[in-house]
Amino acid sequence: MKSVAVFCGSNTGHDPCFAASAASAGRSIAARDLLLVYGGGHRGLMGAVADAALAAGGRVHGVITEFLKSRELMHQRIQVCEVVADMAERKHRFAVLADSFLVLAGGVGTLEEMSDMWSRAQLGGLRKPIGIVNTAGYYDALLAMIDRMIDDGFLPAGQKDWLVVGTDVNDVLDRLGRYAPGNVSKWI
């Protein structure tokens, strides 16, 4: 694993634990000499993860839409900020640039990005692991919904195993790094 795309909120949320988790992710990604790929913004958890990676000497590659750039949301201190036309192109660039995906707390955009990458894997076009950092039980309801999808016959049980879930950023990154995308049995 040489790069990780982080999906997270453009807001910080009410509990400071979410920003602390994002900063921890940024520091850990830099310490592992991984390229951080993210949405290119300077606000919220996105800003926290990028700022922490930069402070730790890390490499940061943002991918931001022209619309978001025009609203002056682009981070000015990252090494690379790629401007793309729309969200579809942004997600495509995440899929190309990253070897894995790390999901932190966030809103609808975060869920959509994670779901898009998971759906691509399900359809056979992407063989890259997805890690979810479940800070303060933030994703408990989503994980329960995934179990419901399995129980009701809408998701094969083995596809839940494609998600690496944990509460500690370093543990999730360790497990993503050990993931073997070439292991076909993991994707059946």
C-alpha positions in Angstrom: 0.0 0.0 0.0 1.5 3.3 -1.1 -1.6 5.6 -0.9 -4.9 5.9 0.9 -7.9 8.0 0.1 -9.6 9.4 3.1 -13.4 10.1 3.0 -14.6 12.4 5.8 -16.7 15.4 6.6 -16.2 19.0 5.5 -17.5 19.9 9.0 -15.9 18.9 12.3 -19.1 17.6 14.0 -20.0 18.5 17.6 -17.8 16.1 19.4 -14.0 16.9 19.3 -13.3 13.2 19.2 -14.0 13.3 15.4 -11.4 16.0 14.7 -8.9 14.1 16.9 -9.5 10.9 15.0 -9.0 12.8 11.7 -5.7 14.3 12.9 -4.6 10.9 14.1 -5.3 9.5 10.7 -3.3 12.3 9.0 -0.3 11.7 11.3 -0.4 8.0 10.9 -0.6 8.2 7.1 2.4 10.5 7.1 4.3 8.3 9.5 3.8 5.3 7.2 5.0 7.4 4.2 1.7 6.9 2.4 0.3 9.5 0.0 -2.8 11.0 1.5 -5.5 11.4 -1.2 -8.5 13.4 -0.1 -11.1 15.9 -1.2 -8.8 18.9 -1.3 -10.6 21.1 1.2 -9.3 23.1 4.1 -12.4 22.9 6.4 -13.7 20.3 8.8 -12.3 16.9 9.1 -10.9 17.1 5.7 -8.8 20.1 6.8 -7.8 18.3 10.0 -6.5 15.2 8.3 -4.6 17.2 5.7 -3.1 19.6 8.2 -2.0 16.8 10.5 -0.4 14.9 7.6 1.4 18.1 6.5 2.6 18.9 10.0 4.0 15.4 10.2 5.9 15.8 6.9 3.4 13.9 4.8 2.5 14.1 1.1 -1.0 15.2 0.4 -2.9 15.1 -3.0 -6.3 16.8 -3.0 -9.0 16.3 -5.6 -11.5 19.1 -5.6 -14.3 20.1 -8.0 -14.3 23.4 -9.9 -17.5 24.3 -8.0 -15.9 23.8 -4.5 -12.7 25.5 -5.6 -14.7 28.6 -6.7 -16.3 28.7 -3.2 -12.7 29.2 -1.8 -12.7 25.8 0.0 -9.5 24.5 -1.5 -6.6 23.9 0.8 -3.7 26.2 -0.2 -0.8 24.4 1.5 -1.0 20.9 0.1 1.5 19.7 -2.4 -1.0 18.9 -5.2 -4.5 20.0 -5.6 -6.1 18.6 -8.7 -9.2 20.4 -9.9 -11.8 18.3 -11.7 -15.1 19.1 -13.4 -17.5 17.2 -11.2 -18.0 14.7 -8.4 -18.1 11.7 -10.7 -14.6 12.6 -12.0 -13.4 13.3 -8.4 -14.5 9.7 -7.4 -12.8 8.3 -10.5 -9.6 10.0 -9.5 -9.8 8.6 -5.9 -10.2 5.2 -7.4 -7.2 5.6 -9.6 -4.9 7.3 -7.1 -5.5 5.3 -4.0 -4.5 1.8 -3.1 -7.1 1.7 -0.3 -9.8 3.9 1.3 -10.3 5.1 4.8 -13.7 6.3 6.0 -13.9 8.7 8.9 -17.0 10.4 10.3 -18.9 12.5 7.7 -22.2 13.2 6.1 -24.0 12.2 2.9 -20.9 12.8 0.7 -18.7 10.6 2.8 -21.3 7.8 2.7 -21.7 8.3 -1.1 -18.0 8.0 -1.7 -17.6 4.9 0.4 -20.7 3.3 -1.2 -19.4 4.1 -4.7 -16.1 2.4 -4.0 -17.8 -0.6 -2.4 -20.3 -0.8 -5.4 -17.4 -0.8 -7.8 -15.8 -3.7 -6.0 -19.1 -5.6 -6.0 -19.4 -5.1 -9.8 -15.8 -6.4 -10.3 -14.1 -3.2 -11.3 -12.2 -2.3 -8.2 -10.1 -4.5 -5.9 -9.0 -2.1 -3.2 -9.9 -2.4 0.5 -12.1 0.0 2.4 -11.5 0.7 6.1 -14.1 2.3 8.4 -12.9 4.0 11.5 -15.9 3.8 13.8 -15.1 6.6 16.2 -17.4 6.9 19.2 -19.8 4.3 17.6 -20.5 6.7 14.7 -21.0 4.0 12.2 -22.9 1.5 14.4 -26.2 2.2 12.7 -24.6 1.7 9.2 -23.0 -1.6 10.3 -26.4 -2.7 11.6 -28.0 -1.7 8.3 -25.4 -3.8 6.5 -26.3 -6.8 8.7 -29.9 -6.2 7.8 -29.1 -6.2 4.1 -27.4 -9.6 4.6 -30.3 -10.9 6.7 -32.9 -9.8 4.2 -31.0 -11.3 1.2 -29.8 -8.1 -0.5 -26.1 -8.5 0.2 -24.0 -11.6 0.2 -22.6 -12.1 3.7 -19.0 -12.4 2.4 -19.1 -8.9 1.0 -19.2 -7.4 4.5 -15.7 -8.9 4.9 -14.5 -6.4 2.2 -14.8 -3.7 4.9 -12.1 -3.4 7.5 -13.8 -1.9 10.6 -12.3 -0.8 13.8 -12.2 2.0 16.3 -8.5 2.7 16.2 -7.0 4.5 13.1 -3.7 2.7 13.4 -5.3 -0.7 13.7 -7.5 -0.1 10.6 -4.4 1.2 8.6 -2.4 -1.9 9.7 -5.2 -4.2 8.5 -5.6 -2.3 5.2 -1.8 -2.6 4.7 -2.0 -6.4 5.1 -5.0 -6.8 2.8 -4.3 -8.8 -0.3 -6.4 -7.4 -3.2 -5.1 -10.3 -5.4 -6.7 -12.8 -3.1 -9.7 -13.7 -5.3 -11.4 -15.7 -2.5 -11.7 -12.4 -0.5 -13.9 -11.0 -3.3 -16.3 -13.9 -3.9 
